[in-house]
Amino acid sequence: VHGTREDGSRVSLSIHCEQPELIRVFSKRVKQDGTLTGLEAYSASRPTLTEHLAVAEVGVLAGHTRCPINLLHLSSEEALDAALDLKRRHPTLDARLETTLHHLALTYESYNDQRGKVNPPIRAQSDVDALWRGVKRGEIDWVCSDHACCSEENKEGELWQALPGFGGTALIYPFMLTEGSRRGLSFERITALVATNPARAYGLAPRKGAITIGADADLAIVDMDETHPVTTERLLSAQEYTPFEGMELTGWPVRTLLRGRTVFAEGEAVGEPAGAYLKRPLTTEQPLTAP
């Protein structure tokens, strides 16, 4: 970290902020008490305090090393407040904040099904509201799906043994265009949250995350007159379920282009696979080159 900082490179650390020692303490307490069940129990076993303390620890270390940091999948008001406090204490530190679709959409009251087990856990409605305020105020830099497909088989049995995680990449635009627009976010702001800002943070701009001469023609074309409920089939995923099932969303992609080639149209993948390794540079901006 010190070496790359000294030669002008931008190497950032992306950090999952939960404090493991506290998780062990609270998990034991919740299991022994036995009062709470389902995802509320899981949230209580990994409470927002564990996020707060982890963010504070990261702030101390990053403050000393001056290492750029990305605080991933913040799930709660307490975590967001801790992250903003970190930025106030270290105003020149390159610190960027992320949250996820599911932490903006789900609560343990609205979806109390252990297939929604994820780390950090989905929280209370007050946390969802606080995260949306952070998005609207520009405090959160980007929103991701934190896509981690997990088979239904691995979600069965006892809560504590079920694997965490689920998929959501296909919902990034319809969810943000629906819920973000409803909360007053412009299309430009939504695009920044899901494409431009993460591309910049990880050194892939302006080749990625922008519509400009010389950039890759990676485009998602959506129909804002097209509203559908979320179904597992519509997501084209190997995962047999989705915690977003039944949610009415607008702005589904009708065509997707990768470097100018159509790879998705009329509800299905088309053409030959055309993925290409994109080496991440050690600078904040990637030079534009011909595809």
C-alpha positions as CSV (number, residue, x, y, z in Angstrom):
1,V,0.0,0.0,0.0
2,H,2.7,2.4,0.9
3,G,4.7,1.6,-2.2
4,T,1.9,2.1,-4.6
5,R,0.9,5.4,-2.9
6,E,4.4,6.7,-3.2
7,D,4.6,6.1,-7.0
8,G,1.3,7.8,-7.7
9,S,-0.8,4.6,-8.3
10,R,-4.3,4.3,-6.9
11,V,-4.7,0.9,-5.3
12,S,-7.8,0.9,-3.1
13,L,-8.9,-1.7,-0.5
14,S,-12.6,-2.8,-0.7
15,I,-13.7,-3.8,2.7
16,H,-16.5,-5.8,4.2
17,C,-17.3,-4.0,7.4
18,E,-18.4,-6.4,10.1
19,Q,-16.4,-7.0,13.3
20,P,-16.0,-10.8,13.8
21,E,-15.4,-10.8,17.5
22,L,-18.6,-9.0,18.2
23,I,-20.5,-11.3,15.8
24,R,-19.4,-14.3,17.8
25,V,-20.6,-12.7,21.0
26,F,-24.0,-11.6,19.7
27,S,-24.6,-14.9,17.8
28,K,-24.1,-16.9,20.9
29,R,-26.4,-14.6,22.8
30,V,-29.2,-14.7,20.2
31,K,-29.0,-18.5,19.9
32,Q,-29.1,-19.0,23.7
33,D,-32.0,-16.6,24.1
34,G,-34.1,-18.2,21.4
35,T,-36.7,-15.4,21.4
36,L,-36.1,-14.1,17.9
37,T,-36.5,-16.1,14.8
38,G,-35.8,-15.9,11.1
39,L,-34.0,-13.0,9.5
40,E,-34.7,-10.8,12.5
41,A,-32.7,-13.2,14.6
42,Y,-29.9,-13.2,12.0
43,S,-29.8,-9.4,12.0
44,A,-29.6,-9.4,15.8
45,S,-26.7,-11.9,15.7
46,R,-24.8,-9.5,13.5
47,P,-26.1,-6.1,14.8
48,T,-25.4,-2.7,13.3
49,L,-22.8,-2.2,16.1
50,T,-20.5,-4.7,14.4
51,E,-20.6,-2.5,11.3
52,H,-20.0,0.6,13.2
53,L,-16.9,-0.8,15.0
54,A,-15.5,-2.2,11.8
55,V,-15.9,1.1,10.0
56,A,-14.2,2.9,12.9
57,E,-11.3,0.4,12.8
58,V,-10.9,0.9,9.1
59,G,-10.8,4.6,9.6
60,V,-8.0,4.5,12.1
61,L,-5.8,2.2,9.8
62,A,-6.6,4.1,6.6
63,G,-6.0,7.4,8.3
64,H,-2.5,6.3,9.2
65,T,-1.7,4.6,5.8
66,R,-3.6,7.1,3.6
67,C,-4.8,4.1,1.7
68,P,-7.9,4.7,-0.5
69,I,-10.8,2.6,0.7
70,N,-14.2,1.4,-0.5
71,L,-16.6,0.6,2.3
72,L,-18.8,-2.1,0.8
73,H,-22.5,-3.0,1.2
74,L,-23.3,-0.7,4.1
75,S,-26.6,-2.0,5.5
76,S,-27.7,0.3,8.2
77,E,-28.1,3.9,9.5
78,E,-25.4,3.2,12.1
79,A,-22.9,2.0,9.5
80,L,-23.6,5.0,7.2
81,D,-23.2,7.4,10.1
82,A,-19.9,5.8,11.1
83,A,-18.7,6.1,7.5
84,L,-19.6,9.7,7.3
85,D,-17.9,10.4,10.6
86,L,-14.8,8.7,9.2
87,K,-14.9,11.1,6.2
88,R,-15.3,14.1,8.5
89,R,-12.3,13.0,10.6
90,H,-10.2,12.4,7.5
91,P,-11.3,15.0,4.9
92,T,-8.4,14.3,2.5
93,L,-8.8,10.5,2.6
94,D,-10.1,8.9,-0.5
95,A,-13.1,6.9,1.0
96,R,-16.0,5.8,-1.1
97,L,-19.3,4.3,0.1
98,E,-21.5,1.5,-1.3
99,T,-24.8,0.0,-0.6
100,T,-26.9,-2.7,-2.3
101,L,-30.2,-3.3,-3.9
102,H,-31.4,-5.6,-1.2
103,H,-30.4,-3.2,1.6
104,L,-32.5,-0.5,-0.2
105,A,-35.4,-2.8,-0.9
106,L,-35.9,-5.5,1.8
107,T,-36.4,-5.7,5.5
108,Y,-36.6,-8.6,7.9
109,E,-40.2,-7.6,8.4
110,S,-41.1,-7.5,4.6
111,Y,-39.1,-10.6,3.7
112,N,-38.7,-13.0,6.7
113,D,-37.5,-16.0,4.7
114,Q,-34.1,-17.5,5.3
115,R,-33.4,-17.5,1.6
116,G,-32.8,-13.8,2.2
117,K,-29.9,-14.5,4.5
118,V,-27.0,-12.4,3.5
119,N,-24.0,-10.6,5.0
120,P,-24.5,-8.0,6.3
121,P,-28.1,-8.9,7.1
122,I,-31.1,-7.1,5.7
123,R,-32.2,-4.7,8.5
124,A,-35.2,-2.8,9.7
125,Q,-37.3,-0.3,7.7
126,S,-35.6,2.6,9.5
127,D,-32.3,1.5,8.1
128,V,-33.7,1.3,4.5
129,D,-35.0,4.8,4.9
130,A,-31.6,6.1,6.2
131,L,-29.8,4.5,3.3
132,W,-32.1,6.1,0.8
133,R,-31.5,9.5,2.4
134,G,-27.8,8.8,2.0
135,V,-28.3,8.0,-1.7
136,K,-30.4,11.1,-2.3
137,R,-27.9,13.4,-0.4
138,G,-25.0,12.1,-2.5
139,E,-23.3,10.5,0.5
140,I,-23.4,7.0,-1.0
141,D,-21.2,6.8,-4.1
142,W,-22.7,3.7,-5.8
143,V,-25.3,1.0,-5.5
144,C,-24.5,-2.6,-6.5
145,S,-26.3,-5.9,-6.5
146,D,-23.6,-7.8,-4.5
147,H,-24.6,-10.7,-6.8
148,A,-23.9,-14.0,-5.1
149,C,-26.1,-16.8,-6.4
150,C,-26.9,-19.5,-3.9
151,S,-28.9,-22.6,-4.6
152,E,-32.2,-23.2,-2.8
153,E,-30.7,-26.4,-1.5
154,N,-28.0,-24.4,0.3
155,K,-30.6,-22.3,1.9
156,E,-32.5,-25.2,3.5
157,G,-32.4,-26.5,7.0
158,E,-31.4,-24.6,10.1
159,L,-31.0,-20.8,9.8
160,W,-27.5,-20.8,11.2
161,Q,-26.2,-23.4,8.7
162,A,-27.8,-21.9,5.6
163,L,-25.4,-20.2,3.2
164,P,-25.6,-16.4,2.9
165,G,-26.1,-14.5,-0.4
166,F,-28.4,-14.4,-3.4
167,G,-28.4,-13.0,-6.9
168,G,-29.7,-9.7,-8.2
169,T,-27.6,-8.3,-11.1
170,A,-30.5,-8.3,-13.6
171,L,-32.5,-6.0,-11.2
172,I,-30.0,-3.2,-11.0
173,Y,-31.6,-1.0,-13.6
174,P,-35.3,-1.8,-13.1
175,F,-35.0,-1.4,-9.4
176,M,-33.1,1.8,-9.4
177,L,-35.2,3.3,-12.2
178,T,-38.4,2.4,-10.4
179,E,-37.5,3.2,-6.8
180,G,-34.9,5.9,-7.5
181,S,-37.2,7.8,-9.8
182,R,-40.0,7.5,-7.3
183,R,-37.7,9.2,-4.8
184,G,-36.7,12.0,-7.2
185,L,-33.4,10.8,-8.6
186,S,-32.7,11.8,-12.2
187,F,-31.7,9.2,-14.8
188,E,-28.3,10.8,-14.9
189,R,-27.9,10.4,-11.2
190,I,-29.0,6.7,-11.3
191,T,-26.5,6.1,-14.1
192,A,-23.8,7.6,-12.0
193,L,-24.8,5.4,-9.1
194,V,-24.7,2.1,-11.0
195,A,-22.1,2.6,-13.7
196,T,-20.1,5.8,-13.8
197,N,-19.0,6.1,-10.2
198,P,-17.8,2.5,-9.7
199,A,-16.0,2.6,-13.1
200,R,-14.1,5.7,-11.9
201,A,-13.4,4.2,-8.4
202,Y,-11.8,1.1,-9.9
203,G,-9.8,2.8,-12.6
204,L,-11.9,1.7,-15.6
205,A,-13.2,5.2,-16.6
206,P,-13.7,6.6,-19.2
207,R,-13.5,3.4,-21.2
208,K,-16.3,2.0,-19.0
209,G,-19.2,3.8,-17.3
210,A,-19.5,6.6,-19.9
211,I,-21.0,7.3,-23.3
212,T,-18.2,9.1,-25.1
213,I,-16.1,8.9,-28.2
214,G,-13.5,6.1,-27.8
215,A,-15.3,4.4,-24.9
216,D,-16.6,0.9,-25.1
217,A,-20.2,0.9,-26.4
218,D,-21.6,-0.9,-23.4
219,L,-25.2,0.1,-23.4
220,A,-28.4,-1.0,-21.6
221,I,-31.5,0.2,-23.5
222,V,-34.6,0.2,-21.2
223,D,-38.3,0.7,-21.8
224,M,-39.8,3.0,-19.2
225,D,-43.3,2.0,-20.4
226,E,-42.6,-1.6,-19.6
227,T,-43.6,-2.7,-16.1
228,H,-43.4,-6.4,-15.0
229,P,-43.4,-8.2,-11.7
230,V,-40.1,-9.8,-10.7
231,T,-40.1,-13.6,-11.4
232,T,-37.3,-16.1,-11.2
233,E,-37.8,-16.9,-14.9
234,R,-37.4,-13.3,-15.9
235,L,-33.9,-13.1,-14.2
236,L,-32.4,-15.8,-16.4
237,S,-30.5,-17.1,-13.4
238,A,-29.6,-20.6,-12.3
239,Q,-30.9,-19.6,-8.9
240,E,-34.3,-21.1,-8.3
241,Y,-35.8,-18.2,-6.2
242,T,-35.4,-14.5,-5.7
243,P,-36.2,-12.4,-2.6
244,F,-37.5,-9.7,-4.9
245,E,-40.3,-12.0,-6.2
246,G,-43.5,-10.2,-7.1
247,M,-42.0,-6.7,-6.9
248,E,-43.5,-4.5,-9.7
249,L,-40.6,-2.8,-11.5
250,T,-40.4,-0.5,-14.5
251,G,-37.4,0.1,-16.9
252,W,-36.5,-3.5,-17.8
253,P,-33.6,-3.8,-20.3
254,V,-34.9,-4.6,-23.8
255,R,-31.5,-4.7,-25.4
256,T,-28.0,-4.8,-24.1
257,L,-24.8,-4.0,-26.1
258,L,-21.3,-5.1,-25.2
259,R,-18.7,-3.1,-27.1
260,G,-21.3,-2.3,-29.7
261,R,-22.5,-5.9,-30.2
262,T,-26.0,-7.0,-29.1
263,V,-25.8,-9.6,-26.4
264,F,-29.3,-9.5,-25.0
265,A,-32.6,-8.9,-26.8
266,E,-36.2,-9.9,-26.5
267,G,-35.7,-11.5,-23.1
268,E,-32.8,-13.7,-23.9
269,A,-29.0,-13.8,-24.4
270,V,-28.1,-13.7,-28.1
271,G,-24.9,-14.1,-30.2
272,E,-21.7,-15.8,-29.3
273,P,-20.0,-15.2,-25.9
274,A,-17.7,-12.1,-26.2
275,G,-16.4,-11.5,-22.8
276,A,-12.8,-10.1,-22.6
277,Y,-10.4,-9.7,-19.7
278,L,-10.0,-6.1,-18.8
279,K,-6.9,-5.4,-16.9
280,R,-7.4,-2.9,-14.1
281,P,-4.9,-0.1,-14.3
282,L,-3.2,1.4,-11.3
283,T,-4.4,4.9,-12.2
284,T,-7.7,6.6,-11.5
285,E,-8.5,7.0,-15.2
286,Q,-8.0,4.5,-18.0
287,P,-6.9,5.9,-21.4
288,L,-9.4,5.6,-24.2
289,T,-8.2,3.1,-26.8
290,A,-9.8,1.6,-29.8
291,P,-11.8,-1.6,-29.0
